[in-house]
Structures are given as structure tokens and as C-alpha cells.
Amino acid sequence: MQIVILAAGQGKRMRSALPKVLQPLADRPLLGHVLRTAAALEPSRTCVVYGHGGDAVRAAFPDLPVDWALQAEQLGTGHAVMQALPALTRDEPVLILYGDVPLLRADTLRTLVDAAGADKLAILTVTLDDPTGYGRIVRDGAGRIVRIVEQKDASESERALREINTGIMVVPGDRLAGWLDQLSNNNAQREYYLTDVVAAAVRDGVPVVSTQPARVSETLGVNDKAQLAELERIHQRENAERLLADGVTLRDPARIDVRGELVCGRDVEIDIGCIFEGRVELGDGVKVGAHSVLRNVTVAAGTVIAPFCHFDDAVVGAGCQLGPYARLRPGANLAEDVHIGNFVEVKNSDIAAHSKANHLAYVGDATVGSRVNIGAGTICCNYDGANKFRTVIEDDVFIGSDTQLVAPVTVGRGATLGAGTTLTQDAPPDALTISRVRQITLTGWKRPVKQKK
């Protein structure tokens, strides 16, 4: 089986410089969704017909094993498929998809391909209460499909039909080129309609069959930002339904956004307003507080994430306590039972088991041992304006509040740093290190008083 994806449309109603098929749904281009579904079918070849914004469209998918066919002029869907013919063979059926129809499921397409077999033309149809704007499926008295008529060319009785053409079809490979060669643009839009191959199939005695998807939403396309937003909500609702079916507790299924892949263990709880991007894995019993954002993160079992946390490219061990308002930046690697509290930022650092930074700290480019306590206001001064350096904090260290660790520097095992210390040299193990200005009191000093004008 071969696949052709039509992705040449300009999308004027999007009112955007970005080509329509590159508009994002769940942080993935519309065409990216279609290409992912196509790949799941394992076709022998895939050809994308592109046009408007062609360089940008091709650049968005530089490494995919697909053929690209340019449709320099948009003269209709039939004309678009003509551009793909040089990339196709005659000995396999051709599945035709659209780059702006992102919610189709692979199982739906497998059913359509199976119905077509090697020698039938198969159409994916749906029945709508209001079919306005769509091409109608016309059947004979025996219920056989005889043709498709576009809305602008339909008679009054044909417009009353409710079964519509989605545009998605499977065509016998050995018939496609001949039928396309017979297309005419003698119609209201002066375009070469792909749908006219249905009448050609009937004329040539080729059986025309149809299947329908489980959900009408699978066949919805995107023509403007309102439709894009509608499909985003449908997509997120379906994500929520899958999570609920897997046993995840969602405080409100209408207020979660999965913009990538979310993998959850047993008894995971997710509060409202959370966003998951890239690949996120949550272990058994993980709790994610409201309005947290996790991107490319792995969180081990039993960890509790308080509200308003933001994690990027981080690894979190089991039984950690994080947030609220905690920030894990790329390279943050936490072992088990680590506490990262409110307004604490960790970047490119390894923090071993049972260590804590509970308040207002920056841990950057650091290696932190076990059972370390990092006091409020502590900063790893890791950057000299040109280069970054590493801080090493060994096991059982206690760091007092408002401490600056000027890297490269090592704090030895069991050391204590007094509050307010600026550490510029290594601190020896099992000792108190402190650097402060001597405290003095000036007796007789008077606070300034504002002078009257």
C-alpha cells in the first residue's frame, strides 16, 4: 500500500505567514500528525504533495523517508494527486490523505484499506446532521455508490443527502493514472476534482465501497484558527479519556493538555491546568499539583509535585517532594527523597538521596551529595561571564542561609558553612567555615530625617 498526502493548500483563512499544514495542534504541526499516522500503517512509500510555503514545509520534516512532489499551481485535488504519480507504482493500492486532517486513527485507515483490497475503490464517508459545504455521496436504488457530487454542483435533492465524502479514499494503483488522465475541470470551481474518479470507477465496473470512522471528529479538517482551536480541544479530550481509561485520576478532564506523550503508572493523580510536553513518564503514585508544566521529564514512584512547578529535561527519583514554584532545568537529576522547595531552581546538577533545598536557592552546575541541607538564599555562582564552573558539595554538608558558592569550589564531607558566607576556596570536611564582615554597633547614630521644603 502507498500513501499520498495532499498538503499544498495556502490556508488564507488562517491569516498567518505559517503554511496551514505547519499550524500546531498539541505542539505538533498538522502535517506531523498525519505523517505519524501514515507511518503507523507501514506503507511501501509515502509521497507528500506540497505547494504554498514549500521550503518551510519540507524543512520542517528533514529526516523523514518520504517523497516530495511540488504542486506549483493549486488546480484541485485531482491535479494534486497527478503530481505524485511519478513517485508511485501501479502494483499497489494508493491511500489518499490530507495534511490538514490531523485526528485520523490508524485503525480507521486499516479498515478502509482492508475494504478496498487490491481491486476496489474505497471511500471513507460520514453521515452529518448538517452536511452543508461537503460533497454528497450519491447511491443507486440498491445502495451502491455511483458518484460524488460537490455542494456547488449538486441539485436540490442531492443537497438533501446527509452522507458526505471525507476526501479520504483508497484507489487501485493500476487504475489511478488512467482515471486522473480523464478528469475535467468543467465544473463550478474550474478545478480537477479527485472525487470524479468515483464515477470513472463505476463506469469501468470497479466496485466502490465505503467505511465509516468510529468518530466524525477523525475526519475534521482545519481551515481557520477557530477550527484549529476546536480540534485542539477534541484532541485533548481524547487524551483525557485514554488517561482515565488507564486509571489515572484527573481532577478535571477538561483542564489538562498533553502536547506529546504522557506515560503513567498506577494511581497517578493530576490536578487542574497541567501541561505535559515532549515525553513525560510518571511512576506509580505520583501526584502532580495544579498548573504545573513538565517537558521531557521522568518522575519515579511516590513523588509529590506541588502546584506551579516547571520542569524541563529532568530526572526525578522516587519519593521526592517538589515545589510549589520549583524549577528544574535541563540536566537536573534528583535521586530519591530529595526536597526542592518553593522558588528553588536546579540546573545541570546531580543531587543525591535525602538532600534538601527548601527555600529560595539556585543550584547550578553542581554535584550535591547525600543528606545535604542547602539553606535559603544559597546561590551557586557558576558563571564568570565567559565560562561555567562546577561546585561539589559532599555528603552530610550543612549550608547556612544566604551563602554564595563561587565555583570552582568543593565543600568537604560533613562541613558546615555559616550563614552569609561567600566561599571562594574549598571548605575542609567536618569543620565550620564562615566569612562575614565583623558586626559593629555605632552608638549615637541618628537616622536621617526628611527635610521640609
C-alpha positions in Angstrom: 0.0 0.0 0.0 1.2 3.5 -0.9 0.2 6.8 0.7 -0.3 10.2 -0.9 -0.7 13.2 1.5 -2.1 16.4 0.0 -0.5 19.3 1.7 -0.3 22.1 -0.8 -3.0 24.4 0.4 -2.3 28.0 1.3 -4.8 28.4 4.1 -5.7 32.0 3.6 -8.3 31.9 6.3 -5.6 31.1 8.9 -4.4 34.7 8.4 -0.8 33.5 9.2 2.5 33.6 7.5 2.9 30.0 8.6 1.7 27.4 6.0 -1.6 25.8 7.1 -0.2 22.3 7.4 2.5 23.6 9.8 0.0 25.2 12.2 0.5 23.5 15.5 -2.0 21.1 17.2 -0.8 19.9 20.6 2.6 21.4 19.7 3.0 19.2 16.6 2.3 20.5 13.0 -0.9 19.4 11.5 1.1 17.5 8.8 3.2 15.9 11.5 0.1 14.2 13.0 -0.8 12.9 9.5 2.7 11.7 8.8 2.8 9.9 12.2 -0.5 8.1 11.4 0.7 7.3 7.9 3.9 5.7 9.3 1.9 3.5 11.6 0.4 1.9 8.6 3.9 0.9 7.3 3.3 1.8 3.7 5.8 0.9 1.0 6.2 4.6 0.1 4.7 7.9 1.2 4.5 11.0 -1.1 3.7 14.5 0.2 2.3 16.9 -2.3 3.3 20.4 -1.2 2.9 23.9 -2.6 2.4 27.0 -0.6 5.3 27.7 1.7 7.1 24.7 0.2 10.6 25.3 1.5 9.2 25.7 5.1 7.1 22.6 4.8 10.0 20.4 3.6 12.4 22.0 6.2 10.0 21.0 9.0 10.5 17.3 8.2 14.1 17.0 7.0 14.7 13.4 8.1 11.5 11.6 7.2 11.7 8.9 4.5 9.1 10.4 2.2 9.0 11.6 -1.4 8.0 15.2 -2.1 6.0 16.4 -5.1 5.5 20.1 -5.9 2.1 21.3 -6.9 3.1 24.7 -8.2 -0.5 25.7 -9.1 -3.4 24.7 -6.9 -5.8 23.4 -9.5 -7.8 20.9 -7.4 -7.4 17.7 -5.5 -7.2 15.6 -8.7 -4.4 17.8 -10.1 -2.6 17.5 -6.7 -2.6 13.7 -6.9 -1.3 13.9 -10.5 1.9 15.5 -9.2 2.5 12.4 -7.0 2.2 9.9 -9.9 6.0 9.7 -10.7 6.7 8.6 -7.1 4.1 5.8 -7.2 3.9 2.3 -8.6 1.0 0.6 -10.4 1.0 -2.6 -8.4 -0.2 -1.4 -5.0 -3.3 0.5 -3.9 -2.9 4.2 -3.1 -4.3 5.7 0.1 -5.0 9.4 -0.2 -4.9 11.6 2.9 -4.9 15.3 3.7 -2.3 17.3 5.6 -4.9 19.3 7.4 -6.9 16.4 8.8 -4.9 15.5 11.9 -7.1 13.3 14.1 -7.5 10.2 11.9 -6.7 7.0 13.6 -4.6 4.3 12.1 -7.2 1.6 12.9 -9.8 3.6 10.9 -7.5 3.7 7.9 -6.6 0.0 8.2 -10.3 -0.8 8.0 -10.6 1.3 4.8 -7.6 -0.3 3.2 -8.9 -3.8 4.0 -12.2 -2.9 2.5 -10.5 -1.8 -0.7 -8.4 -4.9 -1.1 -6.4 -4.9 -4.3 -9.1 -4.0 -6.8 -11.8 -1.9 -5.2 -12.2 1.8 -4.7 -12.9 2.6 -1.1 -14.2 5.9 0.4 -14.3 7.0 4.0 -17.7 8.6 4.5 -19.6 10.1 7.4 -23.2 11.0 8.0 -23.9 14.5 9.2 -27.0 16.2 10.5 -25.8 19.3 8.6 -23.8 18.4 5.5 -23.6 21.9 4.2 -20.3 22.5 2.3 -19.4 18.9 1.7 -19.6 16.7 -1.3 -22.5 14.3 -1.2 -22.4 10.5 -1.6 -24.9 9.5 -4.3 -26.1 5.9 -4.2 -28.4 4.0 -6.5 -31.6 2.1 -5.5 -29.5 -0.9 -4.4 -27.4 1.3 -2.1 -24.3 1.2 -4.3 -22.2 4.3 -4.6 -22.4 5.7 -8.1 -20.7 9.1 -7.8 -19.8 12.1 -5.5 -21.3 15.5 -6.2 -19.8 18.7 -4.8 -22.1 21.1 -3.0 -21.8 23.8 -5.7 -22.7 21.3 -8.4 -25.4 19.5 -6.5 -29.1 19.6 -7.3 -31.7 20.4 -4.6 -32.4 16.7 -4.0 -28.7 15.9 -3.9 -28.1 18.6 -1.3 -30.6 16.9 0.9 -28.3 13.9 1.2 -26.6 13.6 4.6 -23.8 11.1 3.8 -20.7 13.1 2.8 -17.3 12.4 1.3 -14.4 13.0 3.6 -12.0 13.0 0.6 -10.0 10.1 2.1 -10.0 7.1 -0.3 -8.1 4.1 -1.5 -7.7 3.8 -5.2 -6.4 0.7 -7.1 -2.8 1.6 -8.2 -3.2 0.2 -11.7 -6.3 2.4 -12.3 -5.3 5.7 -10.8 -3.2 7.3 -13.6 -5.8 6.4 -16.2 -8.7 7.9 -14.2 -6.8 11.0 -13.4 -6.0 11.5 -17.1 -9.7 11.6 -17.8 -10.5 14.3 -15.3 -12.1 17.5 -16.5 -12.3 21.0 -14.8 -15.8 21.6 -16.3 -17.4 22.5 -13.0 -18.3 25.5 -10.8 -14.8 25.9 -9.4 -12.9 25.1 -12.6 -10.9 22.5 -10.7 -9.9 18.9 -11.3 -11.8 17.0 -8.6 -10.3 13.8 -7.3 -13.9 12.7 -6.5 -14.7 12.3 -10.2 -12.7 9.1 -10.2 -15.6 7.5 -8.4 -17.9 7.9 -11.5 -15.0 6.6 -13.6 -14.7 3.5 -11.4 -18.5 2.9 -11.7 -18.3 3.2 -15.5 -15.4 0.8 -15.6 -17.2 -1.8 -13.4 -14.8 -1.4 -10.5 -16.6 -1.9 -7.2 -16.9 1.2 -5.0 -17.2 0.5 -1.3 -17.2 2.7 1.9 -16.4 2.5 5.6 -17.1 5.0 8.4 -14.9 6.1 11.3 -15.7 5.5 14.9 -15.9 9.3 15.4 -16.8 12.0 13.0 -14.1 14.2 14.6 -11.4 12.0 13.0 -12.3 13.4 9.6 -12.5 17.1 10.5 -10.1 19.4 8.7 -8.7 22.8 9.6 -9.4 25.9 7.6 -9.1 28.7 10.2 -8.0 29.3 13.7 -11.4 28.6 15.2 -11.4 25.1 13.7 -7.8 24.6 14.9 -8.9 25.5 18.4 -11.9 23.2 18.2 -9.7 20.3 17.1 -7.2 21.0 19.9 -10.0 20.6 22.4 -11.2 17.4 20.8 -7.7 16.0 20.8 -7.1 16.9 24.4 -10.5 15.4 25.4 -9.5 12.2 23.7 -6.2 12.2 25.6 -8.0 12.7 28.8 -10.3 9.8 28.0 -7.4 7.5 27.4 -5.7 8.5 30.7 -8.9 7.9 32.6 -9.4 4.5 31.0 -5.8 3.7 32.1 -6.7 4.5 35.7 -5.2 8.0 36.0 -7.1 10.4 38.3 -7.8 13.7 36.6 -9.3 16.4 38.9 -10.9 17.9 35.8 -10.5 16.1 32.4 -11.3 19.3 30.6 -8.3 21.1 32.1 -5.3 19.0 31.0 -3.1 19.5 27.9 -0.9 16.7 26.6 1.4 18.0 23.9 3.4 14.9 23.3 3.4 11.5 25.1 2.4 11.0 28.7 3.0 7.6 30.2 1.5 7.0 33.7 1.9 4.2 36.2 -0.8 3.1 38.7 -2.6 5.6 41.0 -1.2 8.7 39.4 -3.1 11.9 40.3 -3.1 15.1 38.1 -4.7 18.3 39.2 -6.1 21.0 37.0 -4.3 23.1 34.4 -1.3 20.9 34.0 0.7 20.8 30.7 2.8 17.9 29.5 5.1 18.4 26.6 7.5 16.0 24.8 7.8 12.7 26.6 6.8 12.6 30.2 6.8 9.4 32.4 5.1 9.4 35.8 5.7 6.4 38.1 3.2 4.8 40.4 1.6 7.0 42.9 3.0 10.3 41.5 0.9 13.4 42.3 1.1 16.5 40.1 -0.2 19.7 41.6 -2.2 22.3 39.7 -0.8 24.4 36.9 2.5 22.5 36.6 4.4 22.2 33.3 6.5 19.1 32.7 8.5 18.8 29.5 10.7 15.7 28.7 10.7 14.6 32.4 10.8 11.2 34.1 9.4 11.1 37.7 9.8 8.0 39.8 7.2 6.4 42.1 5.7 8.2 45.0 7.0 11.7 44.2 4.7 14.6 45.0 4.8 17.8 42.9 3.1 20.8 44.5 1.4 23.4 42.3 3.0 25.8 39.9 6.2 23.8 39.2 8.1 23.9 35.9 10.4 21.1 34.9 12.4 20.7 31.6 14.6 17.7 30.6 15.0 16.5 34.2 15.0 13.2 36.0 13.3 12.9 39.4 13.8 10.0 41.8 11.3 8.2 44.0 9.6 9.8 46.9 10.7 13.4 46.2 8.9 16.5 47.5 8.9 19.3 44.9 7.5 22.8 45.0 5.4 24.8 45.0 7.0 27.1 42.4 10.1 24.8 41.9 12.0 24.9 38.7 14.1 22.0 37.3 16.0 23.0 34.2 17.8 20.7 31.7 20.3 18.4 33.3 18.7 18.3 36.8 19.0 14.8 38.1 17.5 14.1 41.5 17.9 10.9 43.5 15.3 9.5 45.9 13.8 11.6 48.7 15.1 14.9 47.6 13.3 18.0 48.6 13.2 21.0 46.3 11.1 23.7 47.8 9.4 27.0 46.7 11.4 29.2 44.4 14.3 26.9 44.1 16.0 26.4 40.7 18.1 23.5 39.8 20.1 23.3 36.5 22.6 20.8 35.2 23.1 19.3 38.7 23.1 15.9 40.4 21.5 15.8 43.8 21.9 12.6 45.8 19.4 11.0 48.1 17.8 12.7 51.1 19.2 16.2 50.4 17.1 19.3 50.7 16.9 22.8 49.3 13.7 24.1 50.7 13.7 27.8 50.0 14.8 30.4 47.5 18.0 28.9 46.2 19.9 28.4 42.9 21.7 25.1 42.4 23.5 25.2 39.1 26.4 23.1 37.6 26.7 21.3 40.9 27.3 17.8 42.3 25.5 17.5 45.6 25.9 14.5 47.9 23.5 12.8 50.3 21.8 14.3 53.3 22.9 17.8 52.4 20.9 20.8 53.7 21.0 23.9 51.5 19.8 27.0 53.3 17.5 29.7 52.0 19.2 32.2 49.7 22.1 30.0 48.7 23.5 30.5 45.2 25.9 28.5 43.1 28.0 31.2 41.4 28.8 29.1 38.4 29.4 31.7 35.7 32.2 34.2 35.4 30.8 35.9 32.4 32.6 33.7 29.9 32.9 30.2 31.3 30.9 28.0 33.7 32.4 26.0 36.6 31.2 23.2 38.9 30.5 23.2 42.5 31.0 20.0 44.5 29.1 19.6 47.8 29.9 16.3 49.5 27.7 14.2 51.8 26.3 15.5 55.1 27.1 19.1 54.5 25.0 21.9 56.1 25.0 25.2 54.2 23.6 28.2 56.1 21.3 30.7 54.6 22.5 33.5 52.2 25.6 31.6 51.1 27.4 32.2 47.8 29.5 29.3 46.5 31.9 30.8 43.9 32.8 27.9 41.6 35.0 26.0 41.1 34.9 25.1 44.8 34.4 22.0 46.9 32.7 21.7 50.3 34.1 18.7 52.1 32.1 15.9 53.7 30.3 16.9 56.9 31.3 20.6 56.6 29.1 23.4 57.9 29.0 26.8 56.2 27.8 29.7 58.4 25.0 31.9 57.2 26.1 34.7 54.9 29.4 33.0 53.8 30.9 33.8 50.4 33.0 30.7 49.7 35.9 31.2 47.3 38.1 28.4 48.5 37.5 24.8 49.3 35.9 24.2 52.7 37.5 21.4 54.7 35.4 18.4 55.9 33.9 18.3 59.4 34.6 21.9 60.1 32.7 25.2 60.3 33.7 27.7 57.6 32.4 31.2 57.8 33.2 34.5 56.1 31.5 37.6 57.4 32.2 41.3 58.0 32.7 41.9 61.7 29.5 43.2 63.3 29.7 46.6 64.9 27.3 49.0 66.5 27.6 52.8 66.2 26.2 54.4 69.3 24.7 57.8 69.0 23.9 57.4 65.3 20.8 59.2 64.2 18.5 58.1 61.4 18.2 60.8 58.7 15.1 62.9 58.8 13.4 64.1 55.6 13.9 67.9 55.3 10.9 70.1 54.8 10.9 72.1 51.5 
